[in-house]
Amino acid sequence: MSLFSEFVNDWDELTYVPTTLGKVILALIIVALIAVALIFARKNAVKDSSDKNPTMKLTIKQLAFCAMCLALATVLSEIKIFDMPTGGSITLLSMFVIALPGILFGLVPGIVTAVAYGILQLIIDPYVLYPMQLVVDYILAFGALGLSGLFYGKKGAIIKGYIVAVIGRYIFSVISGWIFFGSYAWEGWNPFAYSMAYNAAYIFAEAALTVIILAIPPVNKAVKQVIKLANE
């Protein structure tokens, strides 16, 4: 046990439980991370331009939009349609909202926002057995939602970027499930196949639900309006 965390050894399981001080320290780290990373993003992220040397950087308004996406996705992550028994859940549009900064502003802002979201999830609803599992599940898996920025400025970026973001999260979640949660595999299943099926059940279910919701005309129109406002 330490000031920042305690490890509960329950036979073959090692569970990480953050203490109150640990949560405070993590929160301060998040604030510092967001501040430094957004400054970096503002200096380096550029928009496509017909100019030979495009220099339009992220505006304060766009940075504020990233922060709002972070906050909204965190709230939506608490609206759980279904909770899986050993981690993971189907939420209301949270993955889509956190993928939006990448779609709108590029890869760096997208990944920075997504990683910050993962750290917030670690503080709000931690499910950690091992330190390395923490990195894979909360930093890499959630951070992969920022890969939506690969389609920044391209036709069909909303759906294509979202799909790539979801696949990125799925890959890291499968790796985590295979390595760290293999003992939970259903009878007759090997750990890798179990992890693929388990993580697909909630990640792709939420993705399918999101695509259906986005196809509803009023919702589609509202999303386009939000995107237009973010880019004005």
C-alpha positions as CSV (number, residue, x, y, z in Angstrom):
1,M,0.0,0.0,0.0
2,S,1.2,3.5,-0.8
3,L,0.0,7.1,-0.5
4,F,-1.2,7.0,-4.1
5,S,-2.6,3.5,-4.6
6,E,-3.1,0.2,-3.0
7,F,-2.9,-3.3,-4.5
8,V,-5.3,-5.9,-3.2
9,N,-3.9,-9.4,-3.7
10,D,-6.8,-11.7,-4.0
11,W,-5.0,-15.0,-4.7
12,D,-4.3,-14.9,-8.5
13,E,-5.7,-11.4,-9.0
14,L,-3.9,-8.1,-8.3
15,T,-6.3,-5.3,-8.2
16,Y,-5.3,-1.6,-8.4
17,V,-7.4,0.7,-6.2
18,P,-6.6,4.4,-6.3
19,T,-6.7,6.2,-3.0
20,T,-8.2,9.7,-2.6
21,L,-4.7,11.3,-2.8
22,G,-4.0,9.2,-5.9
23,K,-7.1,10.5,-7.5
24,V,-6.1,14.1,-6.7
25,I,-2.6,13.5,-8.2
26,L,-4.1,12.0,-11.3
27,A,-6.5,14.9,-11.7
28,L,-3.5,17.4,-11.5
29,I,-1.7,15.3,-14.0
30,I,-4.7,15.6,-16.4
31,V,-4.8,19.4,-16.0
32,A,-1.1,19.6,-16.8
33,L,-1.3,17.2,-19.7
34,I,-4.3,19.0,-21.3
35,A,-2.6,22.4,-20.9
36,V,0.8,21.3,-22.4
37,A,-0.8,19.1,-25.1
38,L,-3.3,21.8,-26.3
39,I,-0.5,24.4,-26.4
40,F,1.5,21.9,-28.6
41,A,-1.6,21.2,-30.7
42,R,-2.2,24.9,-31.2
43,K,1.3,25.5,-32.4
44,N,1.5,22.5,-34.7
45,A,-1.9,21.6,-36.0
46,V,-2.7,23.2,-39.3
47,K,-5.6,23.2,-41.7
48,D,-5.5,22.2,-45.3
49,S,-5.1,25.2,-47.5
50,S,-4.6,26.2,-51.1
51,D,-1.6,28.1,-50.0
52,K,1.8,26.5,-50.5
53,N,2.6,27.0,-46.8
54,P,-0.6,26.7,-44.8
55,T,-0.2,28.3,-41.3
56,M,-3.8,28.4,-39.9
57,K,-3.5,27.0,-36.5
58,L,-6.2,25.9,-34.0
59,T,-8.1,28.8,-32.7
60,I,-9.2,29.3,-29.1
61,K,-12.8,28.4,-30.2
62,Q,-11.6,25.1,-31.6
63,L,-9.7,24.3,-28.4
64,A,-12.8,25.1,-26.5
65,F,-14.7,22.8,-28.8
66,C,-12.3,20.0,-27.9
67,A,-12.8,20.6,-24.2
68,M,-16.6,20.6,-24.7
69,C,-16.4,17.2,-26.5
70,L,-14.3,15.9,-23.7
71,A,-16.8,17.0,-21.1
72,L,-19.8,15.8,-23.1
73,A,-18.3,12.4,-23.9
74,T,-17.6,12.0,-20.2
75,V,-21.2,12.7,-19.3
76,L,-22.5,10.4,-22.0
77,S,-20.2,7.6,-20.9
78,E,-22.2,7.5,-17.7
79,I,-25.4,6.8,-19.7
80,K,-24.9,3.1,-20.0
81,I,-27.3,1.1,-22.0
82,F,-25.5,-2.1,-21.0
83,D,-22.7,-2.9,-18.7
84,M,-20.4,-5.9,-19.4
85,P,-19.4,-8.1,-16.5
86,T,-15.6,-7.6,-16.6
87,G,-15.3,-4.1,-18.0
88,G,-16.7,-2.2,-21.0
89,S,-20.1,-0.9,-21.7
90,I,-22.5,0.3,-24.4
91,T,-22.9,4.0,-23.9
92,L,-24.9,6.7,-25.7
93,L,-22.7,8.2,-28.4
94,S,-19.6,8.7,-26.1
95,M,-17.2,7.2,-28.6
96,F,-18.5,9.4,-31.4
97,V,-18.3,12.6,-29.4
98,I,-14.7,11.9,-28.4
99,A,-13.8,11.1,-32.1
100,L,-15.2,14.4,-33.3
101,P,-12.1,16.6,-32.5
102,G,-9.9,14.4,-34.7
103,I,-12.4,14.5,-37.6
104,L,-12.7,18.3,-37.3
105,F,-9.2,19.4,-36.4
106,G,-6.7,16.7,-37.3
107,L,-4.7,13.8,-35.7
108,V,-2.8,15.6,-33.0
109,P,-5.9,17.4,-31.4
110,G,-7.9,14.2,-31.8
111,I,-5.4,12.0,-30.0
112,V,-4.7,14.6,-27.3
113,T,-8.4,14.9,-26.5
114,A,-8.9,11.1,-26.6
115,V,-6.0,10.4,-24.3
116,A,-7.3,13.0,-21.8
117,Y,-10.7,11.3,-22.0
118,G,-9.1,7.9,-21.2
119,I,-7.4,9.4,-18.1
120,L,-10.7,10.9,-17.0
121,Q,-12.3,7.4,-17.4
122,L,-9.5,6.0,-15.3
123,I,-10.4,8.4,-12.5
124,I,-14.2,8.1,-12.8
125,D,-14.7,4.4,-13.3
126,P,-11.4,2.4,-12.9
127,Y,-11.3,-1.3,-13.6
128,V,-7.6,-2.2,-13.2
129,L,-5.9,-5.5,-12.5
130,Y,-2.3,-4.7,-13.5
131,P,-0.4,-1.4,-14.2
132,M,0.3,-2.3,-17.8
133,Q,-3.4,-3.1,-18.3
134,L,-4.1,0.4,-17.2
135,V,-1.9,1.8,-20.0
136,V,-3.5,-0.5,-22.7
137,D,-7.1,0.0,-21.6
138,Y,-7.1,3.7,-20.7
139,I,-4.3,5.3,-22.6
140,L,-4.0,3.3,-25.8
141,A,-7.5,2.0,-26.3
142,F,-9.3,5.3,-25.6
143,G,-6.5,7.3,-27.2
144,A,-7.1,5.3,-30.4
145,L,-10.4,7.1,-30.8
146,G,-8.3,10.1,-31.9
147,L,-7.3,8.1,-35.0
148,S,-10.4,9.6,-36.5
149,G,-8.0,12.5,-37.4
150,L,-6.6,10.4,-40.2
151,F,-9.6,11.4,-42.2
152,Y,-9.4,15.1,-41.4
153,G,-10.4,17.2,-44.4
154,K,-11.4,14.2,-46.5
155,K,-14.7,13.3,-48.0
156,G,-16.9,11.2,-45.7
157,A,-14.7,12.0,-42.8
158,I,-17.4,11.7,-40.2
159,I,-18.3,8.0,-40.8
160,K,-14.9,6.9,-42.0
161,G,-13.1,8.6,-39.2
162,Y,-15.5,7.2,-36.6
163,I,-15.2,3.7,-38.0
164,V,-11.4,3.8,-37.9
165,A,-11.5,5.2,-34.3
166,V,-13.8,2.4,-33.2
167,I,-11.5,-0.3,-34.9
168,G,-8.5,1.3,-33.2
169,R,-10.1,1.1,-29.8
170,Y,-11.2,-2.5,-30.5
171,I,-7.7,-3.7,-31.4
172,F,-6.2,-2.4,-28.1
173,S,-9.2,-3.7,-26.1
174,V,-8.7,-7.2,-27.7
175,I,-5.0,-7.1,-26.8
176,S,-5.9,-6.2,-23.2
177,G,-8.6,-8.9,-22.9
178,W,-6.3,-11.5,-24.4
179,I,-3.3,-10.8,-22.1
180,F,-4.9,-9.6,-18.9
181,F,-8.4,-11.2,-18.8
182,G,-7.8,-14.5,-20.4
183,S,-8.7,-16.3,-17.2
184,Y,-12.3,-15.1,-17.7
185,A,-12.6,-16.9,-21.1
186,W,-15.8,-18.8,-21.5
187,E,-15.6,-22.6,-21.3
188,G,-14.2,-24.0,-24.5
189,W,-12.9,-20.7,-25.8
190,N,-9.2,-19.7,-26.0
191,P,-8.4,-16.3,-24.5
192,F,-7.8,-14.6,-27.9
193,A,-11.1,-15.7,-29.4
194,Y,-12.9,-14.8,-26.2
195,S,-11.4,-11.4,-26.1
196,M,-12.4,-10.7,-29.8
197,A,-16.0,-11.8,-29.1
198,Y,-16.3,-10.1,-25.7
199,N,-15.0,-6.7,-26.9
200,A,-16.9,-6.8,-30.2
201,A,-20.1,-7.3,-28.2
202,Y,-20.1,-3.9,-26.7
203,I,-17.8,-1.8,-28.9
204,F,-19.4,-2.7,-32.2
205,A,-22.9,-2.6,-30.7
206,E,-22.4,1.0,-29.7
207,A,-20.9,1.8,-33.1
208,A,-23.9,0.3,-34.9
209,L,-26.3,2.1,-32.6
210,T,-24.4,5.4,-33.2
211,V,-24.5,5.0,-37.0
212,I,-28.3,4.3,-36.8
213,I,-28.8,7.4,-34.6
214,L,-26.7,9.6,-37.0
215,A,-28.8,8.4,-39.9
216,I,-31.9,10.0,-38.4
217,P,-32.5,13.2,-40.4
218,P,-32.9,15.7,-37.5
219,V,-29.8,14.2,-35.8
220,N,-27.8,14.3,-39.0
221,K,-28.8,17.9,-39.6
222,A,-27.9,18.9,-36.0
223,V,-24.5,17.2,-36.2
224,K,-23.7,19.0,-39.5
225,Q,-24.7,22.3,-37.9
226,V,-22.4,21.7,-34.9
227,I,-19.6,20.9,-37.3
228,K,-20.2,24.0,-39.2
229,L,-20.2,26.1,-36.1
230,A,-17.0,24.5,-34.9
231,N,-15.2,25.4,-38.2
232,E,-16.5,28.9,-38.6
